[in-house]
């Protein structure tokens, strides 16, 4: 069985999430910071009249910080009927991948907590870390952020 992935870069690594979880991809814009929020929650934006919480995926995954560039994007995702934006370094492509090319995460990974990883996809020379969005965003803070939506 095949699945479609949105592939993006963070800290020179390729990551992927199921396209069914992605509503849109937008350019970076000014983010309004909120007091008393966890470090990985950058703040909120107004996206087409809707308040959208924004999570810096580098910070959430404990990857080294980097300045936002013209290539940086916000991947707008749906999570438990809420919408949350994820800041990524850049979006590479949308690909179809066969399930048999996906392996379980190794017990030891270099930079990302394995609890956030659904698997590793192999496509040619590229390894894509498949994120489990539910676990990445599953925290009191992320749910609190989602509750901010109007």
C-alpha angles and dihedrals in degrees: 000000000000130000131192118233133193103220120205139165130246121171093344092306127111118237130182138198130187110271089225087072094052120089098175146328118236137181119258116275138176111299122208110222120223125211122244095020127132118266095254092056102086094187136256139306134196106242114184091329095314125108108236126191112225124213121195100224092200090059093042091053093043093244121151114280120251134183115258114255137193086270094056114110140186112231106206109214137183116230123175091336090311128107121227129175121224121204112222132175092243140327113246108185149306113259139180113230130185116235091234089065091062119090128189115264115272116251090243121043128176108233114355127070106252092224087073094052124091094183148305120269120207117209116165107302094340125097114200121199107218111215124214098223092193091061095038091056097032104108136103089254095052092048089046088052092051089052089061090071118112 
